[in-house]
């Protein structure tokens, strides 16, 4: 009887964990989409955000950190309008510091949310095959290198990496470092775009658009080679580990 009661509590706890993660990943985005979808996903989302920050100028810095945090935790939200607005309001350096602060908090939340809720919940939400592929990469001897490249290269899906890291063998602080540093080049484009737009430097705006467009195009064309490279890093690391163990 005692074992049956323990098993029942474990099942209830597992369901509750799944519901918590489902609420974070799906429930909150659904609410935001229904209530603010037109503003968040509109073509002028960045301008709307700037207007909102100007109307709340005294707390604008905290709002940017909070919104950036939410964007990292809730994978479907776009990050570019946030960084655009951050640099428009606070300049490139100030916008970068605020955006990175929010990103760091978001990584902490998603990493430890996954660690607390466990592998089964993450598999259920994001898909077992997809999570297992990322988990193998992060658990390889070159997991930090792979994580850094995922965050560094534009166009590669990053939405669940910090969640998978939470259920991997990866230590938190090294992962946080590569996740933070790897974001900087990608953020730089949006930050420069916002700054140039504020300064009415339309040549700069055009240059940023061209560079970012070419980078995304190159990643799209070479996407198979990029994923093959990540797989090769994982495979060679696993082979080296097996050889050393043998």
N, C-alpha and C positions, 0 to 999 in steps of 0.2 A: 504493500500500500504506500509506504514511504517513497519507494522508487517511482511509482506511478505519479505521485504528487510532484516529485522533483522533475520528472520528464514533462509533466504538464506545465510547470512553471517555466521550464526552459523553452518550451514551444511558445508560450505566451510572450516571454521576453524577446524571443527571436522575431515574432510578429510585430511587437512594439518597435523594435529596432528598425525593422524594414519600413514601418509606417513613418518613423521619424525621418529616415533618409529620403523616402518617397516625397514627404512633405517639403523637404529642403530642395530637392532636385526638380520636382514636378509641381507641387502645390503652390509654392511661392511664385515661381514663374507664371503659372496659370493665373494667379491673382493679379500679378503685375500686368500681364497681357490684357486681361479683361478690363482692368481699371485704367491703365496708362498705356495700353498697347499702341494707340495712335501716336503718342508722344515719343515712346521709346524706340519704335521701329520705323518712324517716319524719316523721310529724306532730310528733313531739317532738325533731326534730333539734337545735334550739337548746338544749334542756335537756340533751341528751346531750353537746353540745359544751361547755356550761358545766361539767358534771360532769368531763369530760376535762381541761379547763383547771384546775379546782380540784385535781385529782389531780396536775397538773404545774405547780403555781403558780409555781415558781421560773423556769420557762421559758415561762410563759403568753404574755407579750408577743411573744416571738419566734415562738411557735406561731401566734398570730393573724396576724402578718405573713406567715408561710409559707403558711398556709391561704388567706388572702386572695389571695396571689400565684397559687397554684394555681387558685383560682376564676376569676381573670381569664384565665389562660392556657388553662385547660380550660373551654370555653364552657358546657357543660351543667350545671355544678354551681351550685346556688343560692347567692346571696350573702347573703340576709337573715339566715339563722341565724348567720353569722359576725359580722355587725355587731351583732346582738342580743347574742351572747355577749361581744363586745368591750366594749360599753357596760355590760353587767352586771358585768364584772370590773373595768373601769378608768374607768367614768363616760363621759359623752357626749364630752367633749373628748379624753380619753385614748383612748377607743375610736375616735374619728374619726381621730386622728393615726396610730394603728396600722393602721387599715383603709386609709387613704390611702397609707401607706408600702407596704403589700402591693400595692395597686392600681397604684401607680407602677412597682414592680418588674415586675408582671405585664405592663403595657403595654410596658415596655422589652423584655422577653423576646419577646412576641408580635410587636411591630413589627419587631425585627431578625431574628427567626426567618423571618418572611415575606420580608424583604429579602434574606436569604442564600439561602433556598430558591427564591425566584422566583415569578413570576406563574403559570406553568403549574401548579405544585404547589398554589397557593392556589385556582386555578380548579378543579382536579381534586377537591379536598376539599370546597369550599363551593358549587361550582356556578358555571359561567361566567357565566350570566345575572345571578345575584344579585351576584357579585363585580363584574362590569362596571358594574352600576347604581350600586353604592357608589363604585366607582373614578371614574366620571364626576362624581359629586357632590363627591368629595374633590379632584379635579383642577380643578374649576371655580374661578373667582376668589373664590367665597364658601365654599370648602371648610372653612375653620376655623369659620365660622358654622354650617354644616350639621352638622359633627362635634359642635360644642357642643350644638346642639339635640337631636341624637340621644342624647347622654349625659344631657341635662337632662330630657327628657320621659319619664316612666315609661311602660313598656309597649311602647316602640319597640325592636325587636331590635338589640342592641348587640354580640352575640357575636363578630362577625367584623370590626368596624370597625378595631380596632388592627392586625389582620392585613392588611386592605386598605390601610390607611395606609402600611404598610411597602412596598407595591409601587406606591404612588401617587407623585405629584410633591411631596407634602406634606413640609415640613421637620419633623424630629423634635421639637425643643424646643417650637415653637408648638403642635403637635398634643398633646404630653404635657401642656401647660398646660391646654388646653381639655378634654381628656379627664379631667384630675384635678378641675378646678373644676366641670365639668358633673356629676360624680358626687355632689358634696357634698349637694345637696338630696335626692336619692334615698336616700343613705345615712342622712340625718338621721332619716327616719322609723323605720328599723330600730333606729338608735342610741337614739332617744327611747323606743321601745317597750321595749327591753331595760333602760334606766335606770328607767323608771316601774315595770316589773315587779319589779325588784330592790327598789325603795322601797315596793312594795305600794300604789302610787298607781294604783288601778284606774280612776279617772276619767280620768287621763292616758292609760292604756292604751287605754281606750275611745275617747278623743278622737283618738289617733293612728290607730287602726283605721278610724274613720269618715272622717277626712281622707284617708288613703291609699286607702280604698275608693272614695270619691267621685272622687278624682283618676284612678284606674285606670278607673272607669266612664266618666268624661268622655273620657279618651283613647280608650277602646274605641268610644264613640259617634261621636267625631270623627276616628277613625283615617284615614278616606279624605281628609278635609280636611287633616289633618296631613301625610300623604304628598304630597298635591297641593301644599301649601305648600313642602315641601322640593324637589319637582320644579320649582316656579315659581322658587325662588331659584336653582337650578342653571341653568334655561333663561335667565333674565334675565342672569345672570352670563356665560353663554356668548355671548349676543347682544351684550352690551356689549364683550366681548373681541374678537369678530369685527368689530364696528364700529370699535374702536380700531386693530385690525390693518389694516383697510381704509383 
